[in-house]
């Protein structure tokens, strides 16, 4: 078991290990919101903590909708739960985002404890207090910063995680390697569910995010670096109506932005990201023109005024946040499409 601590803007532990459900000390009124895909784990936790107020939802992007959000608020209200309630949120990244926002807004804010059950939720969604929902117009356009009371990443919950989902979550950890310049985070091939070294690897990846979040909790500057690869990724997700998973979209987004960085005179990180894609084996990317993506890029959260800032890797550990001219962006997208076609990762290019 490894215990990390986020110190700013509020102190809370991030514990990574096995059998963590027995470490939690319940106090006051409680409710549990969980992904029905991990019902056994969540119900076991609820039984240990003697939580009677329980709500199961389907995970995935359908959890991050206004409809699901309204259902959660009505459930808490119907249970007549007071302001000193603690909400336990058990699930992957989408349930984590939803549950945090429910906690942020029910009775103007209640405490929550996160039990992330996927690699994606462990290294990304559960740490840092970003909560939110999607709109039909784009990803994460509704939300709030609301920091958890604690995060318990119980690796026992990963045992039933399908291998593709296990891999996709580690794309975010790979991204942390690019941001920090830590080469050990760029080596994903040895990692397996329940395998040796996984706990240490996840803790190392989470530590990168903790350092960035502590320096900039509400994303005024430094924290924007964690959006590396996400500008194009969110556009790809929205343009495909979320048929493309988040992990796969971020992997493609990292390839694209590495091409942008190279075009701007940075280190050639393209081969490193191509190795990631070869390991991940993501679903084929549909043919999408640059013009098709522009409306979604225009709604990106990093847009200030009329200018969209891109998070660009100039070398390992050197990440810059700056506008990029349209010619460079479009040219890099053309190169991106060529690389995807050559590798057989475009729709229709596989037998």
URNOR-V791518 format. One record per residue. RES is the residue in one small letter. NEAR is the number of other C-alpha atoms within 12 Angstrom. D_LAST is the distance of its C-alpha to the last C-alpha in Angstrom with 2 decimals. Layout:
RES/NEAR/D_LAST  RES/NEAR/D_LAST
//
This chain:
x/21/44.62  x/25/44.62  x/26/46.64  x/29/46.16  x/29/48.25  x/33/47.61  x/24/50.99  x/22/50.75  x/21/51.41  x/20/52.09  x/22/51.94  x/28/49.54  x/30/47.95  x/39/44.29  x/38/44.15  x/42/41.13  x/33/41.33  x/24/41.50  x/21/43.91  x/30/44.85  x/33/45.63  x/18/49.06  x/22/49.91  x/26/50.12  x/17/53.69  x/26/53.78  x/18/56.46  x/18/57.40  x/25/55.44  x/33/51.72  x/45/48.62  x/48/45.03  x/50/41.90  x/43/38.70  x/38/35.03  x/25/34.80  x/25/31.84  x/31/34.51  x/26/37.25  x/20/38.55  x/30/39.01  x/37/40.53  x/29/42.86  x/23/44.02  x/34/44.86  x/31/46.67  x/20/48.66  x/19/49.71  x/26/50.82  x/22/52.34  x/25/50.48  x/21/50.90  x/28/49.35  x/32/45.61  x/34/42.76  x/30/39.11  x/35/36.40  x/24/32.68  x/29/31.07  x/31/28.42  x/35/29.14  x/26/31.00  x/35/33.67  x/39/34.38  x/34/35.74  x/24/39.29  x/18/39.24  x/32/38.48  x/35/41.03  x/21/43.69  x/23/43.11  x/36/43.74  x/32/46.88  x/18/48.23  x/24/47.64  x/32/49.65  x/19/52.33  x/14/52.58  x/19/53.05  x/18/55.85  x/26/54.68  x/22/56.94  x/23/56.39  x/20/56.75  x/30/53.66  x/37/50.92  x/48/47.40  x/48/45.03  x/51/41.42  x/52/38.88  x/49/35.14  x/46/32.33  x/44/32.36  x/44/32.60  x/48/35.40  x/51/37.11  x/53/37.12  x/54/38.32  x/59/40.91  x/52/42.37  x/45/42.86  x/48/44.43  x/47/46.80  x/32/47.53  x/28/48.62  x/31/50.13  x/20/53.91  x/16/53.21  x/25/51.70  x/32/51.63  x/37/50.56  x/43/47.18  x/42/45.75  x/51/42.05  x/53/40.20  x/49/36.65  x/49/34.24  x/47/31.02  x/49/30.49  x/41/30.00  x/47/33.32  x/48/35.12  x/47/34.40  x/46/34.43  x/45/35.49  x/51/38.38  x/52/40.27  x/48/41.99  x/44/43.05  x/36/40.52  x/40/40.17  x/36/38.79  x/35/36.82  x/34/34.33  x/25/35.26  x/23/33.10  x/24/33.86  x/34/32.40  x/37/32.15  x/33/35.32  x/25/37.74  x/27/40.25  x/29/41.63  x/27/44.37  x/29/45.14  x/37/46.44  x/40/46.67  x/43/46.40  x/36/49.22  x/39/47.01  x/46/43.43  x/45/42.70  x/46/39.26  x/38/39.37  x/36/36.58  x/29/37.04  x/38/35.17  x/36/31.99  x/21/31.84  x/21/29.90  x/25/27.65  x/18/23.92  x/22/22.50  x/25/20.19  x/31/23.40  x/36/25.43  x/35/23.29  x/39/23.18  x/41/26.96  x/44/27.39  x/49/25.91  x/44/29.38  x/46/31.07  x/48/29.15  x/52/30.39  x/44/33.88  x/40/33.51  x/44/32.88  x/38/35.86  x/31/38.22  x/23/37.17  x/23/36.98  x/21/34.55  x/24/34.54  x/36/32.67  x/34/29.84  x/26/29.11  x/35/26.92  x/22/25.29  x/17/28.28  x/27/28.54  x/25/28.00  x/30/29.51  x/24/33.01  x/19/32.63  x/12/35.39  x/21/35.93  x/34/34.14  x/30/37.44  x/25/38.62  x/35/35.39  x/48/35.45  x/33/39.15  x/32/38.64  x/44/36.07  x/45/38.38  x/35/41.29  x/36/39.70  x/42/39.39  x/37/42.93  x/27/44.37  x/31/42.80  x/34/43.78  x/28/47.33  x/22/47.77  x/24/46.61  x/30/46.41  x/23/45.95  x/22/43.61  x/17/46.09  x/22/44.64  x/24/43.45  x/30/41.36  x/31/39.17  x/37/37.56  x/46/35.78  x/37/33.79  x/47/31.99  x/42/28.46  x/39/29.34  x/44/30.34  x/49/26.88  x/35/25.45  x/43/27.80  x/39/26.98  x/40/23.23  x/36/24.12  x/35/26.54  x/31/24.44  x/24/21.67  x/22/24.48  x/27/23.85  x/21/20.39  x/28/19.59  x/34/21.63  x/43/24.52  x/43/23.48  x/41/20.06  x/39/21.89  x/41/24.58  x/48/22.27  x/49/20.82  x/43/24.46  x/46/25.68  x/44/23.38  x/45/24.66  x/47/28.27  x/43/28.14  x/39/27.31  x/42/30.29  x/34/32.49  x/25/31.67  x/28/32.48  x/25/35.78  x/16/36.74  x/22/35.66  x/24/34.21  x/23/30.62  x/32/29.02  x/33/25.49  x/19/24.55  x/28/25.96  x/35/23.87  x/29/20.67  x/23/21.56  x/36/21.90  x/38/18.42  x/23/16.99  x/25/19.19  x/31/18.50  x/27/14.68  x/32/15.23  x/28/13.25  x/28/11.54  x/36/14.51  x/28/15.08  x/24/16.46  x/24/20.16  x/18/22.87  x/25/25.77  x/18/28.11  x/19/26.26  x/27/26.91  x/25/30.52  x/19/32.21  x/31/30.85  x/32/31.84  x/26/35.27  x/29/35.81  x/33/35.07  x/30/37.87  x/32/38.60  x/21/39.81  x/15/43.55  x/12/45.18  x/13/43.03  x/19/41.42  x/25/38.19  x/31/38.31  x/40/35.24  x/37/35.07  x/44/34.24  x/43/33.91  x/30/36.03  x/28/35.85  x/29/35.60  x/23/38.32  x/24/39.15  x/33/37.77  x/31/39.28  x/30/39.51  x/24/40.09  x/22/39.23  x/23/36.81  x/17/37.20  x/18/34.80  x/15/33.95  x/22/32.78  x/33/30.73  x/25/28.94  x/22/28.42  x/29/26.98  x/32/24.54  x/22/23.36  x/24/22.89  x/35/21.11  x/29/18.52  x/20/18.10  x/24/17.66  x/33/15.07  x/20/13.00  x/15/13.67  x/21/12.68  x/22/9.24  x/29/11.16  x/24/11.35  x/20/10.20  x/14/7.69  x/17/6.68  x/15/3.80  x/8/0.00
//
